Amino acid sequence: MRISTKFAPRKSTDGQPLSCITETTLKPEQMLELYRHLKLTRLVEERLVNLAKQSKVVGGVFRSLGQEATAVGSAYALGPGDFITPLIRDLGAVLVKGIRPREIFAQYMAKAWGPSGGRDLNIHFGDMEKGFIGPISHLGDMIPVMTGVLLAAGMQKKKTVAIAYIGDGGMSTGAFHEGINFAAVQKLPLIVIAEHNQYAYSTPTNLQTAVNDLAEKAAGYAVPASIVDGNDVIACYEVTKRAAEFARGGGGPVLIEAKTYRRRGHAEHDDQRYVPAGEIEWWEKNNDPIDRCERYLLEQNVATKEKLEEITADVLREIEEDCAWAESSPMPEAEQAAYGVFDNDIVPPSFRPEVLKN
Ligand SMILES: Cc1ncc(C[n+]2csc(CCOP(=O)(O)OP(=O)(O)O)c2C)c(N)n1
């Protein structure tokens, strides 16, 4: 089965860092929206790191530094009724789906007003109305879960498309293979975004799978595959948009391998001593998704430097406001702990997290 490389990383001829592909149907205002989401993702994560250093975060902080474009560009290609199930590395997709930074801050701090009311952490929550299925595991299990969601949607005659994100490590688990096989047999409209970010915790990809391109695995299930430059937000959008049209039209699942790089460790506690010297610095200097998007917007006269600064200032204002809101939330009361664990409907209104009350 052929792997499409139409949106795969291009080689730079002049040694200059690349910007983004120019073949796009996106309008200038949509490109600026993508840029805003990229900045929001990075700066929300930076704020989370600061909160962790102040001992305000419960549990680890997981970053998508250097690979934000994969989550943002792909999620942006979905319609409002479509679903995602993200990994901890896909905060960008969660924000694109309309989750507010205040929810993320409150959730990471295990506050009573967070979406899970302090019962779980980071992005371990969901929002069915916004099409966000909370992850139960990073390692493959969400592929069969999303397959079930799509099976149910099909039975209800809905034209729903869904993205399940998976890492290079997660793709070596049994759950991944069972899930994609079932989706292929049932011709379900599932888009699997395989984030090839080079490391699974501390294990480099070549030590846990023998294929060079994760896209090769799709052939085992007769699933069409594409390789995309995961650091080009426009390419990620375009390749996912095509996959969504194909899947919605009855073509069945699609696998997209996004070539990218994880610049931080598995979580902030990880000192990355297993990474060869100079590797992270190379990616930071030559292949940062936000730098590339900025260059593109300036080259294509979509925005001026001042406009981009204005967007960043607005993002920072939102973060400031939302972080203050989350910090002002109380911690959950002990007697609330058992409510909502199995069924949100039985949570008395006064016990519901502030963000879920309206
Ligand atoms: C059964 C199980 N074993 C181990 C872990 C710990 N764990 C969480 S993510 C992860 C590595 C995932 O790597 P990859 O799929 O490449 O995704 P990435 O973190 O690079 O985005 C590990 C070992 C877990 N959550 N569940």
PDBQT file of the ligand as one rigid body, heavy atoms in Angstrom, charges set to zero:
ROOT
HETATM    1  C1  LIG A 401       1.027   0.222  30.940  1.00  0.00    +0.000 C 
HETATM    2  C2  LIG A 401       1.860   1.456  31.094  1.00  0.00    +0.000 A 
HETATM    3  N1  LIG A 401       3.211   1.368  31.162  1.00  0.00    +0.000 NA
HETATM    4  C3  LIG A 401       3.951   2.490  31.288  1.00  0.00    +0.000 A 
HETATM    5  C4  LIG A 401       3.355   3.707  31.372  1.00  0.00    +0.000 A 
HETATM    6  C5  LIG A 401       4.201   4.954  31.534  1.00  0.00    +0.000 C 
HETATM    7  N2  LIG A 401       4.271   5.670  30.257  1.00  0.00    +0.000 N 
HETATM    8  C6  LIG A 401       3.385   6.639  29.969  1.00  0.00    +0.000 A 
HETATM    9  S1  LIG A 401       3.704   7.320  28.502  1.00  0.00    +0.000 SA
HETATM   10  C7  LIG A 401       5.036   6.337  28.226  1.00  0.00    +0.000 A 
HETATM   11  C8  LIG A 401       5.861   6.467  26.967  1.00  0.00    +0.000 C 
HETATM   12  C9  LIG A 401       5.046   6.832  25.788  1.00  0.00    +0.000 C 
HETATM   13  O1  LIG A 401       5.837   7.081  24.677  1.00  0.00    +0.000 OA
HETATM   14  P1  LIG A 401       5.226   7.452  23.283  1.00  0.00    +0.000 P 
HETATM   15  O2  LIG A 401       4.078   6.562  22.982  1.00  0.00    +0.000 OA
HETATM   16  O3  LIG A 401       6.316   7.478  22.282  1.00  0.00    +0.000 OA
HETATM   17  O4  LIG A 401       4.609   8.899  23.481  1.00  0.00    +0.000 OA
HETATM   18  P2  LIG A 401       5.329  10.293  23.850  1.00  0.00    +0.000 P 
HETATM   19  O5  LIG A 401       5.373  10.365  25.333  1.00  0.00    +0.000 OA
HETATM   20  O6  LIG A 401       6.664  10.297  23.217  1.00  0.00    +0.000 OA
HETATM   21  O7  LIG A 401       4.437  11.342  23.295  1.00  0.00    +0.000 OA
HETATM   22  C10 LIG A 401       5.223   5.475  29.279  1.00  0.00    +0.000 A 
HETATM   23  C11 LIG A 401       6.291   4.466  29.354  1.00  0.00    +0.000 C 
HETATM   24  C12 LIG A 401       1.945   3.759  31.300  1.00  0.00    +0.000 A 
HETATM   25  N3  LIG A 401       1.286   4.911  31.330  1.00  0.00    +0.000 N 
HETATM   26  N4  LIG A 401       1.218   2.626  31.164  1.00  0.00    +0.000 NA
ENDROOT
TORSDOF 0
